Amino acid sequence: MVRTRATRYTKSGDYPESGQICRAMVGHNGEVQFKSAQLETTDITKIIEEDKQYGTFEPRNGKFFTYRVMNEDTEITNKQVLKSVEFSYRRISIRTDLKFRRAREGEYADFRVEFRTVETDPDEQLNSNTLMYHYYPINSYTNKFRGLCVINSAFFWTSHGNPVPLHDIDPVNYPYVSNSRGKSYDLDQVYTHEVLHGLGFPHSKVSGNIMSPSEGQMTEFMTEAEDIPRLHAKYGDRGLSEHKIKRWLKWLLTASDRK
């Protein structure tokens, strides 16, 4: 099987290293709005050209990305968090040659996923309605924000994003199990959007893409019309057959949304 690699574009200016981030913000109705840089065009050729200015993210070892998850959240297990993060990476790796491996103890991590609260965020980027934030590509290994994604543990996270009993969300105020349900947030869907920022992609201007700027507009998987061509332009095409891709996507849809 022939695998093609695109030219990797890394802007030499300050933009990717300047601390540019995307914030997932929760509105009054509970819907997520993503606050970040946005494309100026809807033409895919111009989009790919515009994407170049945001740079690429390179693994320190030159072969594959390493990642580490630090979970302070007591409402979602470490196993559930790791699976959600891995599902997000798999959505990317079936389309490109990018590989992701969990960092061993003491090993450098390119991506760091940390659950924090407003009170425990030393960088003071979280506030009460910030769901998650992720930095754009920073390739300096000494920069503490390199590959950092912070998740607000004050919100109720699941791997499916479906409503859950209010007793599970707030057992103090809802001590008894009932039919009343509240919102949960789909960790792998939101993280996939955020980690694509970490790989150098700003928001789409069009609804119906995974990089669309709100939860109500975005898809769960990358689209053939825009998301995937953008990913291929920066990181190449893995070259899997359509049959294998469909099998992977079917498995991911079932596995990642399992309750």
Secondary structure, DSSP 8 states (H G I E B T S, - for coil): ---B--------SSTTTTT-EEEEEE-TTS-EEEES-B-S---HHHHHHHHGGG-----TTSS-EEEEEE---SSS-HHHHHHHHHHHHHHHHTTSS--EEE--TT---SEEEEEE-TTT-TT----TTEEEEEE-----TT-TTTTEEEEETTS-EESS---EEHHHH-TTT--S--S-EE--EEHHHHHHHHHHHHTT--B-SSSSSTTSSBTTT--SS--TTTHHHHHHHHH-B----HHHHHHHHHHHHHHHT--
